[in-house]
């Protein structure tokens, strides 16, 4: 089972890209934990956590479609390098502000806008590059390893952040993140992929984006996954934003508790990412996806009312594994059903759905939590998501099968 999960690593360019992204993910989680602690300790208002999420994710409304168009037209490796260099500059500005005692909650949000824009602009390029670095039957494993490296960073990053915060201040976490972006810039100079046809027509951002939207709409495997990830982002994903609030103000576990909860989610996510592809080979992608979705709703409900840090962490292990199983399954559906010519643009719509509904859900749940309590709000969100799943399974069972069907011969590019 393990060999199927790790098979993509035999490709040098994939291993190099994955390794550099792991370093970047570690830096990103160091910064995320440090910023969450900074905002919670200085404001004691969960609304600022929601606003930070909005600032980081809403730029994707522009950055994601733009990135999809650019990645379908130009070198995806160079586009990834450009955006990582810009993110390094934003992280450096954040570090300088904190180390010189000029950082404030509003400034942190402003800089999050810059990083969020560049991150979303490069995401589609990274995801659409994956199928060109591995064999066709290794795509699910490649996507899962991409999730695994991100969540390994979720494990290592909080540990390093906790150590850094104990001996210093958040500014040094921001410095580490800036350095991690530079490492990606260097590594992608050596990532090679097979040549692909380049667009020769005039660049038309709106027109090219609309073409991608039409192709995605006519492919149920893409359309269903894009709708599903938006629903997950609205109801379930906000738990990620509100971890510092749960650890510090609900469980009274402080900075250490925040790191433990983030790490617990990462442990579950890594376990899921490394085991689910092999399980999918023995069963089916559909079985793993549906199992992950229902387990995610159940685990989120358990987490919302876990009475102490230990039980909260255990619930987050299950939630982290099922969450990554859900997003990996949905992402793979888009990867396999999207035609190569429009793949980046369609993947940009996937991240656009996630980026639009995640901050809306995070800000809404953070605001409600400030008035009604985080436990109650989280439980209601989990129950609401469970109700959506029940209704969907009863009234439209084909919804899942359409994402699991063989994409060959099902998708025809409307641009051809």
GUPADO-645417 format. One record per residue: x, y, z of N, C-alpha, C in turn. Coordinates in steps of 0.05 Angstrom, whole numbers, padded with zeros to 5 digits, always signed. Layout:
XYZXYZXYZ ...
//
This chain:
+00016-00024+00000+00000+00000+00000+00017+00025+00000 +00039+00024+00015+00056+00048+00017+00069+00056-00010 +00076+00035-00026+00090+00041-00051+00072+00058-00070 +00046+00053-00070+00028+00068-00087+00028+00098-00078 +00029+00103-00052+00027+00130-00042+00053+00146-00048 +00076+00132-00049+00101+00146-00052+00113+00144-00081 +00099+00131-00099+00109+00126-00126+00117+00152-00140 +00102+00174-00138+00111+00199-00152+00138+00209-00145 +00149+00201-00122+00175+00212-00113+00198+00201-00130 +00193+00181-00147+00214+00171-00164+00220+00191-00186 +00204+00210-00191+00208+00231-00211+00223+00254-00198 +00247+00260-00209+00265+00280-00196+00252+00307-00194 +00240+00317-00215+00229+00344-00214+00206+00346-00194 +00190+00324-00193+00168+00325-00174+00179+00325-00145 +00199+00309-00140+00211+00308-00113+00223+00335-00106 +00236+00348-00125+00249+00374-00120+00227+00395-00114 +00206+00395-00130+00184+00414-00126+00170+00409-00099 +00166+00384-00093+00152+00377-00068+00169+00385-00044 +00195+00379-00046+00212+00385-00023+00214+00415-00017 +00216+00431-00038+00218+00460-00034+00191+00471-00023 +00169+00460-00033+00143+00468-00023+00139+00460+00006 +00151+00438+00015+00150+00430+00043+00164+00450+00060 +00187+00460+00052+00201+00480+00067+00184+00506+00068 +00172+00513+00046+00155+00537+00046+00130+00533+00063 +00119+00509+00063+00095+00504+00080+00102+00506+00109 +00126+00497+00117+00135+00499+00144+00137+00528+00152 +00149+00544+00135+00151+00573+00141+00124+00586+00142 +00106+00578+00124+00079+00589+00124+00064+00584+00150 +00067+00559+00161+00053+00552+00186+00067+00565+00210 +00093+00569+00208+00105+00584+00230+00093+00612+00231 +00090+00625+00208+00079+00652+00208+00050+00651+00216 +00035+00631+00206+00006+00630+00213+00001+00628+00243 +00016+00609+00256+00013+00606+00284+00021+00631+00299 +00044+00643+00291+00053+00667+00305+00034+00690+00302 +00022+00693+00278+00003+00714+00274-00023+00709+00290 -00032+00684+00290-00056+00678+00306-00052+00684+00335 -00029+00676+00346-00023+00682+00374-00021+00712+00379 -00007+00726+00360-00004+00755+00363-00031+00769+00364 -00049+00762+00346-00075+00775+00345-00093+00768+00369 -00092+00742+00377-00108+00734+00400-00098+00747+00426 -00072+00748+00430-00061+00759+00454-00064+00789+00456 -00061+00802+00433-00063+00832+00433-00091+00843+00431 -00110+00827+00420-00137+00838+00417-00158+00823+00433 -00154+00796+00438-00174+00779+00451-00201+00782+00438 -00201+00784+00412-00225+00787+00396-00223+00769+00372 -00240+00748+00371-00238+00729+00349-00244+00741+00322 -00257+00764+00322-00264+00777+00296-00238+00784+00281 -00217+00791+00295-00191+00796+00281-00181+00772+00267 -00185+00748+00278-00177+00723+00265-00193+00720+00239 -00218+00726+00240-00235+00724+00216-00227+00745+00195 -00220+00769+00204-00211+00790+00185-00185+00783+00172 -00167+00770+00188-00142+00762+00176-00146+00741+00154 -00165+00722+00159-00172+00702+00139-00183+00715+00114 -00201+00735+00118-00212+00749+00095-00190+00763+00080 -00172+00776+00094-00150+00790+00080-00132+00771+00065 -00128+00747+00075-00110+00728+00062-00123+00713+00039 -00149+00710+00040-00163+00693+00020-00179+00709-00001 -00190+00731+00006-00206+00746-00013-00191+00756-00038 -00164+00762-00036-00150+00769-00060-00150+00748-00081 -00157+00724-00074-00159+00702-00094-00181+00707-00114 -00200+00724-00107-00222+00730-00126-00210+00742-00152 -00188+00755-00150-00174+00765-00173-00149+00749-00179 -00134+00742-00159-00109+00728-00163-00112+00701-00174 -00132+00686-00166-00135+00659-00176-00142+00657-00206 -00162+00672-00215-00167+00671-00244-00143+00682-00261 -00131+00703-00250-00107+00714-00264-00085+00693-00266 -00080+00680-00243-00060+00659-00243-00066+00636-00262 -00091+00628-00263-00099+00607-00281-00093+00613-00310 -00101+00638-00318-00096+00646-00346-00066+00647-00352 -00050+00659-00334-00022+00662-00338-00008+00635-00339 -00017+00616-00322-00004+00590-00321-00011+00573-00346 -00034+00578-00358-00040+00564-00383-00026+00576-00407 -00015+00600-00405-00002+00613-00427+00028+00613-00426 +00039+00615-00401+00068+00619-00399+00080+00596-00382 +00106+00598-00377+00120+00578-00361+00109+00578-00332 +00099+00555-00324+00088+00553-00297+00110+00555-00276 +00133+00544-00282+00156+00546-00263+00164+00575-00259 +00166+00591-00280+00174+00619-00277+00152+00635-00262 +00127+00628-00268+00105+00642-00254+00105+00636-00224 +00111+00611-00217+00113+00604-00189+00136+00619-00176 +00159+00621-00189+00182+00636-00178+00175+00665-00173 +00163+00678-00193+00156+00706-00191+00138+00711-00166 +00118+00695-00162+00100+00699-00140+00112+00693-00113 +00130+00673-00112+00143+00667-00087+00163+00689-00079 +00175+00702-00099+00193+00724-00093+00176+00747-00081 +00153+00752-00092+00136+00774-00082+00126+00767-00053 +00120+00742-00048+00112+00734-00021+00135+00737-00001 +00159+00732-00010+00183+00735+00007+00185+00765+00015 +00179+00783-00003+00181+00811+00003+00159+00819+00024 +00135+00808+00021+00114+00814+00040+00120+00803+00068 +00130+00779+00069+00138+00767+00095+00160+00783+00108 +00179+00793+00092+00201+00809+00102+00190+00835+00114 +00171+00847+00101+00159+00872+00112+00145+00866+00138 +00131+00844+00140+00118+00836+00165+00139+00832+00187 +00161+00819+00181+00182+00815+00201+00194+00841+00210 +00200+00859+00192+00212+00885+00199+00193+00900+00217 +00167+00900+00210+00147+00914+00227+00146+00904+00255 +00147+00877+00258+00146+00866+00285+00172+00870+00301 +00194+00866+00287+00220+00869+00301+00226+00898+00309 +00214+00917+00295+00217+00945+00302+00194+00956+00318 +00176+00938+00327+00153+00944+00344+00134+00964+00331 +00130+00960+00305+00110+00976+00290+00087+00960+00280 +00086+00934+00286+00065+00917+00276+00039+00922+00291 +00017+00922+00277-00010+00925+00288-00028+00905+00274 -00052+00901+00286-00071+00882+00273-00079+00891+00245 -00085+00917+00241-00092+00925+00213-00069+00922+00194 -00044+00928+00202-00021+00925+00184-00017+00895+00177 -00021+00877+00197-00018+00849+00191-00038+00840+00170 -00062+00851+00171-00083+00845+00151-00076+00856+00123 -00064+00880+00123-00057+00892+00097-00035+00875+00083 -00015+00867+00098+00006+00850+00087-00004+00823+00079 -00025+00813+00094-00037+00787+00086-00050+00789+00059 -00060+00812+00052-00072+00816+00025-00052+00811+00004 -00028+00822+00007-00006+00819-00013+00002+00789-00015 +00006+00777+00007+00014+00748+00006-00008+00731-00005 -00033+00737+00003-00055+00721-00007-00059+00723-00037 -00055+00747-00048-00058+00751-00077-00037+00734-00092 -00012+00736-00083+00009+00721-00097+00007+00691-00093 -00002+00682-00069-00005+00654-00064-00027+00642-00082 -00050+00656-00084-00071+00646-00100-00064+00647-00130 -00048+00667-00138-00040+00669-00166-00022+00646-00175 -00007+00635-00156+00012+00614-00163+00001+00586-00158 -00021+00584-00143-00031+00558-00135-00040+00541-00159 -00054+00553-00178-00063+00538-00201-00040+00528-00217 -00018+00544-00219+00005+00535-00234+00018+00511-00221 +00020+00510-00195+00031+00488-00180+00014+00463-00184 -00012+00466-00181-00030+00443-00183-00031+00432-00211 -00032+00450-00231-00034+00440-00259-00007+00429-00269 +00014+00435-00255+00041+00424-00262+00043+00395-00253 +00029+00387-00232+00032+00360-00221+00028+00338-00241 +00006+00338-00257+00003+00316-00276+00025+00314-00296 +00040+00335-00302+00061+00335-00321+00088+00326-00309 +00088+00322-00283+00113+00313-00269+00112+00283-00262 +00088+00271-00264+00084+00243-00256+00068+00228-00278 +00066+00202-00274+00049+00186-00293+00020+00191-00287 +00003+00184-00307-00026+00190-00305-00038+00176-00281 -00030+00150-00276-00042+00135-00254-00030+00143-00227 -00012+00162-00227+00000+00172-00202-00011+00199-00193 -00031+00209-00207-00040+00236-00202-00052+00238-00174 -00069+00219-00166-00081+00220-00139-00059+00219-00118 -00039+00202-00121-00017+00200-00102-00001+00226-00102 +00002+00239-00125+00017+00264-00126+00002+00286-00112 -00024+00288-00116-00040+00307-00102-00040+00302-00072 -00041+00277-00064-00041+00270-00036-00014+00277-00023 +00008+00272-00038+00034+00279-00027+00037+00310-00025 +00024+00324-00044+00023+00353-00041+00009+00362-00016 -00013+00348-00009-00027+00354+00016-00010+00345+00040 +00004+00323+00037+00021+00313+00059+00043+00332+00066 +00057+00343+00045+00078+00361+00051+00068+00387+00064 +00045+00396+00056+00033+00420+00068+00026+00414+00097 +00016+00390+00103+00009+00384+00130+00032+00375+00147 +00053+00364+00135+00078+00360+00150+00088+00387+00159 +00086+00407+00142+00093+00434+00150+00075+00444+00172 +00049+00435+00172+00031+00442+00194+00039+00429+00220 +00054+00407+00219+00064+00394+00243+00090+00408+00252 +00109+00410+00234+00135+00421+00241+00134+00451+00246 +00118+00465+00230+00117+00494+00232+00108+00504+00260 +00086+00493+00271+00077+00501+00297+00098+00494+00319 +00111+00471+00316+00132+00464+00336+00154+00484+00335 +00164+00491+00311+00185+00511+00309+00175+00539+00318 +00149+00545+00312+00138+00570+00321+00137+00572+00351 +00128+00550+00364+00127+00549+00393+00154+00554+00406 +00174+00541+00394+00202+00544+00404+00211+00573+00400 +00206+00584+00376+00214+00611+00370+00200+00631+00388 +00174+00627+00392+00159+00646+00409+00168+00644+00438 +00177+00621+00446+00186+00617+00474+00212+00632+00480 +00229+00634+00459+00255+00647+00464+00257+00675+00451 +00238+00681+00434+00239+00707+00420+00211+00719+00417 +00205+00727+00392+00179+00739+00386+00170+00731+00358 +00145+00738+00351+00135+00729+00325+00151+00738+00301 +00166+00760+00304+00182+00770+00281+00200+00750+00269 +00213+00733+00286+00231+00713+00275+00217+00691+00260 +00192+00685+00267+00176+00667+00251+00171+00678+00223 +00167+00704+00222+00162+00717+00196+00188+00717+00179 +00211+00720+00192+00236+00718+00178+00240+00691+00165 +00233+00670+00181+00236+00642+00171+00218+00638+00147 +00194+00649+00147+00176+00647+00124+00187+00660+00099 +00199+00684+00103+00211+00698+00080+00233+00681+00067 +00250+00669+00084+00272+00652+00074+00261+00628+00059 +00239+00617+00069+00228+00593+00056+00218+00599+00028 +00207+00622+00023+00199+00630-00004+00222+00632-00023 +00244+00642-00013+00268+00644-00030+00278+00616-00038 +00276+00597-00020+00284+00570-00026+00268+00558-00050 +00242+00564-00050+00225+00556-00072+00234+00568-00099 +00241+00594-00098+00250+00608-00122+00275+00594-00133 +00293+00586-00116+00317+00573-00125+00311+00545-00135 +00295+00529-00121+00290+00502-00128+00276+00499-00155 +00257+00517-00161+00242+00515-00186+00258+00522-00210 +00282+00532-00206+00300+00536-00229+00309+00509-00241 +00306+00488-00225+00315+00461-00234+00292+00442-00239 +00267+00451-00236+00244+00434-00242+00238+00435-00272 +00236+00412-00284+00231+00410-00313+00206+00393-00318 +00191+00401-00338+00167+00387-00346+00167+00385-00377 +00151+00366-00387+00150+00362-00416+00140+00387-00430 +00150+00393-00453+00140+00417-00468+00110+00414-00473 +00096+00436-00474+00067+00436-00479+00061+00458-00499 +00039+00456-00514+00032+00477-00533+00027+00503-00519 +00037+00524-00530+00034+00551-00519+00011+00565-00534 -00004+00581-00520-00025+00597-00533-00012+00618-00551 -00022+00620-00575-00011+00640-00593-00029+00664-00597 -00053+00663-00589-00071+00685-00592-00066+00708-00572 -00080+00729-00575-00077+00752-00558-00086+00746-00530 -00071+00756-00510-00078+00752-00482-00104+00767-00476 -00124+00752-00466-00150+00765-00459-00158+00752-00432 -00153+00766-00411-00157+00755-00384-00186+00747-00380 -00205+00765-00387-00233+00758-00383-00242+00736-00401 -00235+00739-00427-00243+00718-00446-00232+00691-00440 -00206+00690-00433-00194+00664-00427-00206+00652-00402 -00213+00669-00382-00225+00659-00358-00253+00648-00363 -00268+00661-00380-00295+00652-00387-00294+00625-00402 -00274+00621-00419-00271+00596-00432-00267+00573-00411 -00249+00579-00392-00245+00559-00370-00270+00553-00355 -00286+00574-00350-00312+00570-00336-00331+00553-00352 -00332+00557-00378-00351+00541-00394-00342+00512-00395 -00316+00507-00397-00306+00480-00397-00312+00466-00371 -00307+00480-00349-00313+00469-00322-00342+00463-00318 -00359+00481-00328-00388+00477-00325-00398+00452-00340 -00387+00447-00364-00396+00424-00380-00384+00398-00370 -00365+00399-00352-00354+00374-00340-00364+00371-00312 -00382+00352-00308-00393+00348-00281-00372+00341-00260 -00351+00326-00269-00330+00320-00251-00316+00344-00240 -00314+00365-00256-00302+00390-00247-00323+00407-00232 -00346+00410-00244-00367+00427-00232-00375+00418-00204 -00380+00392-00201-00388+00382-00175-00367+00387-00154 -00342+00382-00161-00320+00386-00142-00317+00415-00134 -00320+00433-00153-00318+00462-00147-00340+00471-00128 -00364+00461-00132-00387+00468-00115-00382+00456-00087 -00373+00431-00086-00369+00417-00061-00348+00430-00044 -00325+00439-00056-00304+00451-00040-00313+00477-00028 -00330+00492-00043-00341+00516-00032-00359+00511-00008 -00374+00490-00008-00392+00482+00014-00375+00474+00039 -00354+00458+00034-00336+00451+00056-00323+00476+00068 -00315+00494+00051-00301+00518+00060-00320+00536+00077 -00345+00536+00070-00364+00553+00085-00370+00542+00113 -00374+00516+00115-00383+00505+00140-00361+00493+00157 -00341+00480+00145-00321+00465+00160-00295+00479+00163 -00284+00490+00141-00258+00502+00141-00253+00523+00162 -00273+00539+00171-00267+00559+00191-00255+00549+00217 -00258+00523+00223-00245+00512+00247-00215+00518+00247 -00203+00519+00223-00174+00524+00221-00168+00552+00232 -00183+00572+00223-00179+00600+00232-00183+00603+00262 -00201+00588+00273-00209+00593+00301-00195+00575+00321 -00174+00560+00312-00159+00544+00331-00147+00561+00353 -00134+00584+00348-00123+00600+00370-00145+00608+00390 -00169+00615+00381-00191+00623+00398-00199+00599+00416 -00200+00575+00404-00208+00551+00419-00187+00545+00440 -00161+00547+00433-00140+00539+00451-00136+00560+00473 -00137+00586+00467-00130+00606+00487-00154+00615+00503 -00177+00621+00490-00199+00632+00504-00220+00612+00513 -00221+00588+00501-00241+00568+00508-00228+00546+00526 -00206+00535+00517-00193+00514+00533-00172+00525+00552 -00166+00551+00550-00146+00564+00568-00119+00550+00568 -00110+00542+00544-00085+00528+00542-00062+00545+00531 -00068+00570+00525-00047+00589+00517-00034+00583+00490 -00009+00594+00487+00005+00591+00462+00012+00562+00457 +00020+00548+00478+00027+00519+00475+00003+00503+00465 -00020+00509+00476-00044+00495+00467-00050+00500+00438 -00046+00525+00429-00050+00531+00401-00032+00514+00383 -00007+00512+00390+00012+00496+00374+00005+00466+00374 -00004+00456+00398-00012+00428+00399-00036+00422+00382 -00056+00440+00382-00080+00435+00365-00074+00436+00335 -00058+00456+00327-00050+00458+00299-00034+00433+00291 -00016+00425+00309+00000+00401+00303-00017+00376+00301 -00037+00373+00319-00055+00350+00318-00070+00348+00292 -00079+00371+00282-00092+00371+00256-00073+00362+00234 -00048+00372+00236-00028+00365+00216-00021+00335+00217 -00020+00323+00241-00014+00295+00243-00036+00278+00229 -00061+00285+00235-00083+00271+00222-00083+00274+00192 -00076+00299+00182-00075+00304+00154-00053+00288+00140 -00030+00286+00153-00008+00271+00141-00015+00241+00139 -00027+00231+00161-00035+00203+00161-00055+00197+00138 -00074+00215+00136-00094+00212+00114-00082+00214+00087 -00064+00234+00083-00052+00238+00056-00035+00214+00048 -00022+00201+00067-00003+00179+00060-00017+00152+00059 -00041+00150+00070-00054+00124+00069-00078+00122+00051 -00092+00144+00047-00117+00143+00031-00113+00136+00002 -00091+00146-00012-00088+00137-00040-00086+00107-00043 -00072+00093-00025-00070+00064-00026-00097+00051-00021 -00112+00062-00002-00139+00052+00003-00157+00056-00021 -00154+00079-00035-00170+00085-00059-00164+00065-00081 -00139+00056-00083-00132+00036-00103-00145+00010-00098 -00149+00003-00073-00161-00023-00066-00192-00021-00066 -00202+00002-00063-00231+00006-00064-00238+00024-00088 -00241+00050-00083-00246+00069-00104-00242+00097-00094 -00238+00116-00112-00236+00144-00104-00262+00153-00091 -00284+00143-00102-00311+00151-00092-00314+00142-00063 -00307+00117-00057-00310+00107-00030-00294+00123-00010 -00269+00130-00017-00252+00146+00001-00263+00174+00004 -00272+00186-00018-00283+00213-00017-00308+00214+00001 -00327+00197-00004-00351+00197+00012-00346+00191+00041 -00329+00172+00046-00322+00166+00074-00309+00189+00088 -00291+00203+00074-00277+00226+00085-00297+00249+00092 -00316+00254+00074-00335+00276+00078-00352+00271+00102 -00363+00247+00105-00380+00242+00128-00364+00241+00154 -00340+00230+00153-00323+00229+00177-00316+00258+00186 -00312+00275+00166-00304+00303+00172-00327+00317+00187 -00351+00314+00179-00374+00326+00192-00376+00316+00221 -00373+00290+00225-00375+00278+00252-00352+00288+00270 -00328+00288+00259-00305+00296+00276-00307+00326+00283 -00317+00343+00265-00320+00371+00272-00340+00375+00294 -00361+00359+00295-00380+00361+00317-00367+00352+00343 -00351+00331+00343-00337+00322+00367-00318+00344+00377 -00303+00355+00359-00283+00376+00366-00296+00400+00379 -00320+00407+00370-00333+00432+00380-00339+00431+00410 -00344+00406+00421-00351+00404+00449-00332+00386+00465 -00308+00381+00454-00288+00366+00469-00281+00382+00495 -00281+00369+00518-00279+00384+00543-00251+00393+00551 -00230+00382+00539-00203+00389+00546-00184+00388+00522 -00159+00396+00527-00140+00398+00505-00134+00371+00493 -00132+00351+00509-00125+00324+00499-00146+00313+00480 -00171+00315+00489-00193+00305+00472-00197+00322+00448 -00193+00348+00450-00194+00366+00427-00173+00359+00407 -00149+00353+00416-00127+00345+00398-00134+00318+00384 -00145+00299+00399-00152+00274+00386-00174+00277+00365 -00193+00294+00371-00214+00300+00351-00202+00313+00327 -00182+00330+00331-00170+00344+00308-00153+00325+00291 -00143+00304+00303-00128+00284+00287-00147+00271+00267 -00171+00264+00276-00191+00252+00258-00201+00273+00238 -00206+00297+00248-00216+00318+00230-00195+00325+00209 -00169+00326+00217-00148+00333+00198-00146+00312+00176 -00147+00286+00184-00145+00265+00164-00169+00265+00145 -00193+00268+00155-00217+00268+00138-00219+00293+00121 -00209+00315+00132-00209+00341+00117-00191+00339+00092 -00167+00329+00097-00148+00327+00074-00158+00305+00054 -00171+00284+00064-00182+00264+00046-00204+00276+00029 -00220+00294+00040-00241+00307+00025-00230+00325+00004 -00212+00343+00012-00201+00362-00008-00183+00349-00029 -00169+00328-00021-00153+00313-00041-00171+00299-00061 -00193+00287-00052-00211+00274-00070-00224+00293-00090 -00232+00317-00080-00245+00337-00097-00224+00348-00117 -00200+00354-00107-00179+00365-00124-00172+00345-00147 -00171+00319-00140-00164+00299-00159-00185+00296-00181 -00210+00300-00173-00232+00299-00192-00229+00321-00213 -00221+00345-00204-00216+00366-00223-00192+00360-00241 -00170+00350-00228-00146+00344-00243-00151+00324-00266 -00167+00304-00260-00172+00282-00280-00192+00289-00301 -00211+00306-00294-00232+00313-00313-00227+00338-00330 -00208+00354-00321-00202+00379-00336-00184+00373-00359 -00190+00383-00383-00172+00380-00406-00146+00395-00401 -00124+00385-00412-00098+00397-00407-00096+00426-00415 -00110+00433-00437-00108+00460-00447-00119+00481-00428 -00140+00474-00414-00152+00493-00395-00149+00485-00366 -00130+00466-00361-00128+00455-00334-00122+00477-00313 -00104+00495-00318-00097+00515-00298-00121+00533-00292 -00135+00541-00313-00158+00559-00309-00180+00545-00293 -00185+00519-00298-00205+00505-00283-00197+00501-00254 -00172+00494-00250-00162+00492-00222-00163+00519-00208 -00159+00541-00223-00162+00567-00210-00190+00572-00200 -00210+00561-00214-00238+00563-00205-00242+00547-00180 -00229+00524-00178-00230+00508-00154-00220+00523-00130 -00196+00535-00133-00185+00550-00111-00201+00576-00106 -00213+00586-00127-00230+00610-00124-00254+00604-00107 -00266+00580-00111-00289+00572-00094-00281+00569-00065 -00258+00556-00061-00248+00554-00034-00241+00581-00021 -00229+00598-00037-00219+00624-00027-00242+00644-00022 -00264+00640-00036-00287+00658-00032-00303+00650-00007 -00309+00624-00005-00327+00615+00017-00313+00610+00043 -00287+00605+00043-00273+00601+00068-00272+00627+00085 -00263+00649+00074-00264+00674+00090-00292+00683+00098 -00311+00678+00080-00339+00685+00088-00347+00668+00112 -00342+00642+00111-00349+00625+00133-00333+00632+00158 -00307+00638+00155-00290+00644+00178-00299+00669+00192 -00304+00690+00176-00312+00716+00188-00340+00713+00201 -00358+00699+00188-00385+00695+00199-00384+00679+00225 -00369+00657+00225-00367+00641+00250-00352+00655+00272 -00331+00671+00264-00317+00686+00285-00334+00707+00298 -00350+00721+00281-00368+00742+00292-00389+00729+00310 -00401+00707+00301-00421+00694+00317-00409+00683+00343 -00385+00673+00341-00371+00662+00365-00366+00683+00385 -00361+00707+00376-00356+00730+00395-00381+00736+00411 -00405+00730+00400-00430+00736+00414-00442+00712+00427 -00440+00688+00415-00454+00665+00425-00436+00643+00436 -00410+00646+00432-00391+00625+00441-00382+00607+00418 -00356+00600+00418-00345+00585+00396-00356+00557+00395 -00360+00544+00418-00369+00516+00418-00396+00513+00404 -00415+00530+00411-00442+00529+00400-00441+00534+00369 -00426+00554+00361-00425+00561+00333-00412+00538+00317 -00391+00526+00327-00378+00504+00313-00396+00480+00311 -00411+00474+00332-00429+00452+00331-00452+00456+00311 -00463+00480+00310-00484+00486+00291-00474+00483+00262 -00449+00492+00258-00438+00491+00231-00434+00461+00222 -00425+00445+00241-00421+00416+00235-00448+00403+00229 -00469+00409+00245-00495+00398+00241-00507+00407+00214 -00503+00432+00207-00513+00443+00182-00500+00429+00158 -00474+00424+00160-00460+00410+00139-00470+00382+00137 -00474+00369+00159-00485+00341+00159-00512+00340+00146 -00528+00360+00151-00555+00361+00138-00553+00364+00108 -00534+00380+00099-00530+00383+00070-00522+00356+00057 -00504+00342+00071-00495+00316+00061-00519+00296+00059 -00535+00296+00080-00558+00278+00081-00577+00284+00058 -00583+00309+00054-00602+00317+00033-00590+00310+00005 -00565+00315+00002-00552+00310-00024-00552+00280-00030 -00545+00264-00011-00544+00235-00014-00571+00223-00020 -00592+00235-00009-00619+00225-00012-00631+00233-00039 -00629+00259-00046-00642+00270-00069-00625+00269-00095 -00599+00268-00092-00582+00268-00116-00557+00251-00112 -00561+00225-00110-00538+00207-00106-00518+00207-00129 -00527+00215-00153-00509+00215-00176-00487+00236-00173 -00491+00255-00155-00471+00276-00151-00444+00265-00146 -00442+00245-00130-00416+00233-00123-00405+00216-00146 -00423+00200-00159-00414+00183-00180-00402+00198-00204 -00413+00222-00208-00403+00238-00231-00374+00247-00226 -00366+00249-00202-00338+00257-00197-00320+00232-00197 -00331+00208-00195-00314+00184-00194-00312+00170-00221 -00330+00178-00240-00330+00164-00266-00305+00168-00282 -00300+00151-00301-00276+00153-00318-00278+00178-00335 -00260+00197-00332-00262+00221-00347-00256+00219-00377 -00245+00197-00386-00238+00194-00414-00264+00195-00431 -00262+00211-00452-00284+00215-00471-00307+00231-00460 -00305+00240-00434-00327+00255-00423-00323+00285-00425 -00299+00295-00428-00293+00323-00429-00283+00331-00456 -00296+00349-00470-00288+00360-00495-00284+00390-00491 -00261+00400-00499-00255+00428-00495-00272+00445-00514 -00287+00463-00503-00304+00481-00519-00287+00501-00533 -00261+00503-00526-00243+00522-00540-00232+00511-00566 -00234+00484-00570-00223+00472-00593-00241+00475-00618 
//
